[in-house]
Amino acid sequence: MSPSSTERGARGPFGGHGGPPWARGRGGGLPVFSSLLVALIQLAGSGAAGRHQTAGRVPLDAFGYLLLVAGPALLVLRRRRPVPVVAGTAAVTLVYLGTGYPYGPVFASFAVAYCTAVWSGHRRAAVLSLLALYSGHLLLAFAVPRAWLRGAGAGGGGWPEFGLGLLALLLAAVAELLRIRHEQFATRQAARQAAAQRRADEERLRMARELHDILAHSISLIHVQAGVALELIDDRPEQARAALVTIKAASKEALGEVRQVLGTLRGPGDVAPRRPAPGLTRLTELTEQAAHAGLTVTVRTVGEAREVPAGVGLAAFRVVQEALTNVIRHSAARRAEVLLDWTGPHALTVRVDDPGPAAAPEAGEPAGGGNGLAGMRERAAALGGTLTAGPREGGFRVQAFLPTRTDRSDGTSAREAR
């Protein structure tokens, strides 16, 4: 069983990339320093153990010290070749024990290789190496009586083999715990990355909706007024001048809102926006802009208006803005009606009626419309509401149902918070 790419790429629970300290090297290279540390532990520890295990054990000689160094030398390649390294350290340790050298920390190199192999996904090879090491030691102990007697003299009876069995079980348990911990961490890391990606996608979508609504409305208004100015500039220059003034005001308004939207991408220490976010209090501006484009807008209110969360107010404003923009662009009507229905205890219904009929599309305009209606539906859905749009009695109606109840202190609805 090999680890997944997510597990291999995630930062492990021990910090850094590539797993726990004994499984990785400094800067992603070969783990030379940790291998030297294991060699020092084995040499010093086995030398000290040899001075106290004089009965029944063979004193360390050049070959013994060579075996003590061979295991840590193999550990240098444990990250790149975990299976050969765990098998090689098991063989070196078995030769050391079978020769009768003193017990000591000779198992350190195999323990590191075993844990690395298990952590990297090669559990079967690691377990087989452990079983081979312990079984080989038992076979040597029973097949060579003198080795068994030396073991008895050193530890009394078969206690060395019993102790090695306990150490083998402990090593297997520790390696499994490390593996489980790493897999759990990798799973949590993958979930955090997925959540961060989802939040980034949602933020990009929100930004796209904001920019679309701002630019579509302002550019449509500028387009209409530019056409008026071109028609009147020769015969009625004063009216053409008024159209140009409207274009200037609309472009200034659009630039301000675009800067405000883009400012949300900056850090929290930046200067706060100088103007309030669009909301129901700015509906008068929309009706005035529509009037400059030749569209008379009537706003009716049913029920008692109340304060709503900022997200709900922005959604209601954008729905009305986009609906009026569509009337200006796609309808022959020169009037529209906006209804704000507050009769629901925890909801606001926004309705925009275009009496129609539909205007003939301009030359070069793409068929099927743009993303306005889809963006309005996404806004409503983000708040837990709904939006419907379609023909009605020769005209067109857009109606949004927006819940106004909030469970958060930051002014967003519970559905929007999710």
C-alpha positions as a printed Julia matrix, in Angstrom:
418×3 Matrix{Float64}:
   0.0     0.0     0.0
   1.59    3.26   -1.09
   0.71    6.69    0.32
  -1.45    9.03   -1.67
  -0.1    12.17   -3.26
  -1.96   14.24   -0.67
  -0.24   12.38    2.15
   3.17   12.68    0.53
   2.74   16.38   -0.11
   1.2    17.41    3.21
   3.16   18.79    6.08
   3.43   16.04    8.64
   2.39   16.25   12.3
   6.04   16.62   13.25
   6.46   19.78   11.13
   8.31   20.26    7.88
   7.79   18.32    4.69
   8.26   14.61    4.27
   7.33   13.16    7.64
   8.75   12.89   11.16
  12.33   13.92   12.02
  13.75   10.39   11.8
  12.19    9.97    8.32
  13.46   13.1     6.59
  16.68   14.99    6.02
  17.57   18.63    6.47
  16.26   20.75    3.6
  14.75   17.72    1.83
  18.15   16.05    1.19
  19.65   12.85    2.57
  19.18   12.43    6.35
  22.91   12.32    7.11
  22.79   14.13   10.45
  20.16   11.87   12.01
  21.99    8.79   10.67
  25.21    9.97   12.32
  23.3    10.48   15.55
  21.98    6.89   15.42
  25.51    5.63   14.74
  26.83    7.53   17.76
  24.08    6.09   19.98
  24.75    2.54   18.8
  28.54    2.79   19.19
  28.52    4.45   22.59
  25.61    2.42   23.96
  26.85   -0.94   22.74
  30.36   -0.2    24.01
  29.0     0.61   27.47
  26.76   -2.48   27.4
  29.72   -4.65   26.44
  31.57   -3.63   29.58
  28.67   -4.9    31.72
  27.78   -8.03   29.71
  31.03   -9.92   30.06
  29.37  -13.26   30.88
  28.23  -15.23   27.85
  28.69  -12.42   25.26
  31.42  -11.89   22.71
  33.44   -8.68   23.24
  33.16   -6.08   20.53
  35.87   -6.23   17.89
  36.44   -4.57   14.53
  33.71   -6.62   12.87
  31.27   -5.77   15.65
  31.94   -2.06   15.31
  31.58   -2.39   11.55
  28.11   -3.9    12.04
  27.2    -1.1    14.44
  28.11    1.44   11.75
  26.58   -0.45    8.81
  23.0    -0.06   10.03
  23.14    3.75   10.41
  24.97    3.97    7.08
  21.98    2.32    5.41
  19.65    4.85    7.08
  21.03    7.58    4.85
  18.91    6.1     2.02
  15.82    5.35    4.09
  13.68    8.06    2.52
  14.48    7.07   -1.04
  14.65    3.29   -0.58
  12.65    2.43    2.54
  12.12   -1.27    1.7
  15.78   -2.21    1.0
  16.88   -0.17    4.02
  14.5    -1.88    6.47
  15.52   -5.29    5.1
  19.21   -4.38    5.21
  19.13   -3.08    8.78
  17.24   -6.21    9.84
  19.98   -8.39    8.26
  22.77   -6.37    9.89
  21.07   -6.56   13.29
  20.5   -10.31   12.91
  24.17  -10.89   12.09
  25.18   -8.79   15.1
  22.94  -10.74   17.48
  23.81  -14.12   15.95
  27.51  -13.44   16.38
  26.94  -13.01   20.11
  27.97   -9.4    20.55
  26.58   -7.55   23.59
  22.96   -6.48   23.64
  22.47   -2.75   23.46
  21.03   -0.02   21.23
  21.95   -1.98   18.09
  18.2    -2.09   17.42
  18.06    1.73   16.99
  18.88    1.68   13.26
  16.3    -1.03   12.55
  13.68    0.78   14.63
  14.17    3.98   12.62
  14.09    2.08    9.32
  10.97    0.16   10.41
   9.05    3.31   11.4
  10.08    5.05    8.19
   8.9     2.12    6.06
   5.55    1.93    7.88
   5.03    5.69    7.7
   5.82    5.77    3.98
   3.23    3.07    3.25
   5.39   -0.09    3.08
   3.84   -1.84    6.07
   4.06   -5.35    4.64
   7.81   -5.1     3.97
   8.38   -3.62    7.42
   6.4    -6.34    9.23
   8.09   -9.11    7.24
  11.5    -7.67    8.11
  10.57   -7.54   11.79
   9.31  -11.13   11.77
  12.41  -12.27    9.9
  14.69  -10.56   12.41
  12.97  -12.01   15.48
  12.44  -15.46   13.96
  16.03  -15.58   12.74
  17.3   -14.71   16.17
  15.2   -17.47   17.75
  16.38  -20.01   15.19
  20.0   -19.09   15.84
  19.47  -19.3    19.56
  17.97  -22.79   19.37
  20.15  -24.09   16.54
  23.44  -23.01   18.13
  23.44  -24.08   21.78
  26.42  -21.96   22.69
  24.7   -18.82   21.52
  21.66  -19.78   23.6
  23.89  -20.47   26.62
  25.64  -17.14   26.21
  22.24  -15.5    26.1
  21.3   -17.39   29.27
  24.44  -16.32   30.97
  23.81  -12.71   30.06
  20.14  -12.47   30.94
  19.18  -15.69   32.64
  17.31  -18.44   30.75
  15.41  -17.24   27.68
  14.81  -13.74   29.0
  16.8   -12.02   26.21
  14.54  -13.58   23.56
  11.44  -12.73   25.61
  12.66   -9.15   25.97
  13.3    -8.93   22.24
   9.74  -10.1    21.6
   8.37   -7.35   23.82
  10.57   -4.81   22.05
   9.29   -6.06   18.67
   5.66   -5.63   19.78
   6.4    -2.18   21.19
   8.11   -1.12   17.96
   5.18   -2.33   15.86
   2.7    -0.48   18.1
   4.67    2.78   18.04
   5.07    2.62   14.26
   1.33    2.07   13.79
   0.51    4.98   16.11
   2.82    7.22   14.1
   1.23    6.06   10.85
  -2.3     6.65   12.12
  -1.34   10.07   13.42
   0.15   11.01   10.08
  -2.89    9.8     8.12
  -5.23   11.72   10.42
  -3.14   14.85   10.03
  -3.02   14.4     6.25
  -6.81   14.03    6.18
  -7.31   17.18    8.25
  -4.8    19.04    6.09
  -6.61   17.98    2.92
  -9.94   19.07    4.43
  -8.47   22.46    5.38
  -7.06   22.92    1.9
 -10.39   21.97    0.34
 -12.22   24.41    2.62
  -9.74   27.18    1.81
 -10.13   26.49   -1.92
 -13.92   26.53   -1.53
 -13.78   29.86    0.3
 -11.49   31.28   -2.39
 -13.87   30.1    -5.12
 -16.84   31.62   -3.32
 -14.97   34.9    -2.89
 -14.04   35.0    -6.56
 -17.67   34.33   -7.47
 -18.84   37.1    -5.13
 -16.34   39.51   -6.64
 -17.44   38.56  -10.15
 -21.09   39.2    -9.26
 -20.27   42.58   -7.72
 -18.2    43.72  -10.67
 -20.8    42.48  -13.14
 -23.63   44.3   -11.41
 -21.65   47.53  -11.07
 -20.26   47.61  -14.57
 -23.35   46.3   -16.36
 -25.55   48.97  -14.8
 -23.13   51.87  -15.25
 -22.0    50.96  -18.75
 -25.61   50.45  -19.87
 -26.46   53.9   -18.53
 -23.4    55.39  -20.22
 -24.32   53.62  -23.47
 -27.82   55.05  -23.46
 -26.69   58.57  -22.6
 -23.9    58.46  -25.16
 -26.48   57.61  -27.83
 -28.64   60.53  -26.69
 -25.68   62.89  -26.77
 -24.74   61.81  -30.29
 -28.27   62.41  -31.54
 -28.68   65.85  -29.89
 -25.19   67.31  -30.05
 -25.89   69.26  -33.25
 -29.53   70.31  -32.83
 -29.9    70.58  -29.05
 -26.43   70.93  -27.5
 -27.8    71.75  -24.03
 -29.57   68.4   -23.79
 -26.47   66.69  -25.14
 -24.51   68.45  -22.41
 -26.9    67.05  -19.79
 -26.37   63.56  -21.19
 -22.6    64.01  -20.95
 -22.95   65.17  -17.35
 -24.89   61.99  -16.63
 -22.15   59.93  -18.27
 -19.53   61.61  -16.11
 -21.53   61.01  -12.93
 -22.23   57.38  -13.83
 -18.58   56.69  -14.64
 -17.47   58.32  -11.38
 -20.0    56.24   -9.47
 -18.8    53.05  -11.16
 -15.15   53.81  -10.46
 -15.89   54.42   -6.79
 -17.77   51.16   -6.4
 -15.12   49.19   -8.29
 -12.42   50.61   -6.01
 -14.49   49.67   -2.99
 -14.98   46.1    -4.22
 -11.31   45.67   -5.08
 -10.36   47.16   -1.73
 -11.81   44.1    -0.01
  -8.91   42.1    -1.47
  -6.43   44.12    0.56
  -5.3    43.43    4.1
  -7.33   44.36    7.19
  -4.95   47.22    7.98
  -5.9    49.23    4.91
  -8.02   52.33    5.04
 -11.72   51.62    5.5
 -14.08   52.44    2.63
 -15.11   56.09    2.55
 -18.65   55.37    1.41
 -21.26   52.96    2.78
 -21.89   49.69    1.02
 -24.86   49.75   -1.36
 -28.16   49.01    0.36
 -31.83   49.88    0.38
 -31.04   53.42    1.5
 -29.5    54.07   -1.93
 -32.53   53.08   -3.99
 -33.18   56.77   -4.65
 -29.85   56.95   -6.48
 -30.92   54.07   -8.72
 -34.21   55.73   -9.6
 -32.42   59.02  -10.38
 -29.91   57.26  -12.62
 -32.73   55.44  -14.38
 -34.54   58.75  -14.88
 -31.47   60.16  -16.62
 -31.66   57.16  -18.97
 -35.3    57.95  -19.72
 -36.83   55.34  -17.41
 -39.44   56.4   -14.84
 -39.27   54.17  -11.76
 -41.98   53.96   -9.13
 -41.04   52.52   -5.74
 -43.82   51.1    -3.55
 -43.5    49.74   -0.03
 -45.91   47.29    1.58
 -45.64   46.83    5.32
 -43.32   48.56    7.75
 -39.71   48.84    6.63
 -37.1    47.63    9.1
 -33.35   47.35    9.37
 -31.85   44.32    7.62
 -28.38   42.72    7.68
 -25.83   44.3     5.36
 -25.73   41.22    3.12
 -29.51   41.31    2.65
 -29.5    45.03    1.9
 -26.73   44.62   -0.66
 -28.53   41.72   -2.34
 -31.8    43.68   -2.54
 -29.97   46.69   -4.01
 -28.19   44.58   -6.62
 -31.4    42.78   -7.62
 -33.16   46.11   -8.25
 -30.09   47.48  -10.02
 -29.76   44.52  -12.35
 -33.5    44.4   -13.05
 -33.62   48.1   -13.95
 -30.52   47.68  -16.1
 -32.3    44.92  -18.01
 -35.34   47.16  -18.51
 -33.14   49.92  -19.94
 -31.29   47.52  -22.22
 -33.97   45.04  -23.33
 -37.37   46.7   -22.97
 -39.25   49.27  -24.99
 -41.03   50.41  -21.83
 -40.09   53.77  -20.36
 -41.35   52.96  -16.89
 -40.88   50.28  -14.24
 -42.23   49.52  -10.8
 -40.24   48.39   -7.75
 -42.11   46.79   -4.84
 -40.61   46.18   -1.38
 -42.88   43.81    0.56
 -42.13   43.75    4.31
 -45.22   41.81    5.35
 -43.25   38.63    6.0
 -42.01   38.51    9.63
 -38.51   37.39    8.75
 -38.23   38.06    5.03
 -38.19   40.79    2.41
 -39.73   40.33   -1.02
 -38.31   42.53   -3.78
 -40.23   42.71   -7.05
 -39.43   44.66  -10.21
 -42.07   44.79  -12.97
 -41.37   45.76  -16.55
 -44.64   46.34  -18.41
 -42.94   45.66  -21.77
 -42.94   45.01  -24.6
 -39.44   43.75  -25.27
 -37.26   45.9   -27.48
 -35.57   44.62  -30.61
 -31.99   43.55  -29.82
 -29.25   45.86  -30.99
 -26.97   44.79  -33.79
 -24.05   42.74  -32.54
 -25.65   41.96  -29.18
 -25.04   38.29  -28.23
 -28.07   36.01  -28.06
 -29.15   34.52  -24.75
 -28.25   37.5   -22.58
 -25.49   37.68  -20.0
 -24.94   36.53  -16.42
 -27.24   38.99  -14.68
 -30.12   36.66  -13.85
 -27.74   33.87  -12.81
 -25.91   36.29  -10.51
 -29.17   37.43   -8.91
 -30.2    33.84   -8.28
 -26.81   33.12   -6.69
 -27.16   36.13   -4.41
 -30.58   35.03   -3.25
 -29.48   31.42   -2.77
 -26.45   32.52   -0.72
 -28.86   34.09    1.77
 -31.19   31.11    1.82
 -33.73   32.8    -0.44
 -35.05   32.36   -3.95
 -35.38   34.41   -7.11
 -37.77   33.96  -10.0
 -37.71   35.81  -13.3
 -39.83   35.47  -16.41
 -42.39   36.99  -18.79
 -45.65   38.34  -17.38
 -48.56   39.97  -19.26
 -46.42   41.19  -22.13
 -43.67   42.38  -19.87
 -41.16   40.86  -17.48
 -41.06   40.34  -13.7
 -38.15   39.72  -11.35
 -39.06   38.69   -7.81
 -36.63   37.84   -5.0
 -37.47   36.35   -1.61
 -34.72   37.27    0.89
 -34.72   36.04    4.5
 -33.85   38.88    6.89
 -33.25   36.85   10.03
 -29.62   36.65   11.13
 -27.87   34.44   13.68
 -24.52   36.21   13.51
 -23.19   39.4    14.99
 -21.5    40.51   11.75
 -24.81   41.12   10.02
 -24.86   38.17    7.64
 -27.53   35.51    7.57
 -26.85   32.01    8.78
 -27.01   30.62    5.24
 -24.6    33.28    3.98
 -22.16   32.45    6.77
 -21.97   28.88    5.55
